[in-house]
């Protein structure tokens, strides 16, 4: 089952993205986002963190990346 995952990259030029994919945990979602070339820089995947998202407000606040 697909879940929504909010992935964050910290730092001075940090950013966030929302992915919708089949993943059991945030680490798996980050790997899938990296494989889909969604990070601005491939190295960002190594410092990314995040969480599963279930609230409609957050989901509607982002452009969803379907994987």
Residue, then its C-alpha position, 0 to 999 in steps of 0.5 A: x500500500x502506498x503511503x505519503x512520506x515527507x522528506x526533508x534535507x537540512x542545511x542552509x539551502x534545505x528543502x522538503x518534498x512529499x513522495x507517495x510510494x510503497x515503503x515500510x519506513x522513511x529510509x526506504x522512501x528516501x532510497x526510492x526518492x533517490x532512485x527516482x532522481x528527486x533530490x537536487x543533489x544525489x548527496x542530499x539523500x545521505x543527510x535526508x530525514x523525514x516521516x510518514x504523513x497522514x494529515x490532509x493539510x500537509x498532503x495538500x500543501x505539497x506537490x506530490x511526487x508519485x513513485 
